[in-house]
């Protein structure tokens, strides 16, 4: 299965459309998306899933304990923010206004591959998150190792 990797700097056009990197379009196609992505709000950015991956996520919500208010709230936020986006002939997708507002997307954005999905960040926020991660990297890795996480580099 293809994965989304790396990041690239892009620009939204005045209508809110984003040119998706060709390698991401190819990865989405190899996952069976048929030109359809699901976009939603999460973690301060817009997250894009190929349709088959999104369907697995929706199915996982069927197993959520709806008696837990936190899970209901998360489900409500995550699923209600979702919109279907299709690639146009130029390889662009329209980012819905509510998602652009949520993630603070204006003109300059970063498209970042994160395995089975990719994220669309405001360039300013993305760069701030990278600096934040770099500053806490050693401590975070030590804490993850204590919890049993193994990363073989």
Secondary structure, 3 states (H helix, E strand, C coil): CCCECCEEEEEECCCCEEECCHHHHHHHHHCCCCCEEEEEEECCEEEEEEHHHHHHHHHHHCCCCCCCHHHHHHHHHHHHCCEEEECCCCCEEECCHHHHHHHCCCCEEEEEEEECEEEEEEHHHHHHHHHHHHHHHHHHHHHHHHCCCCCCC
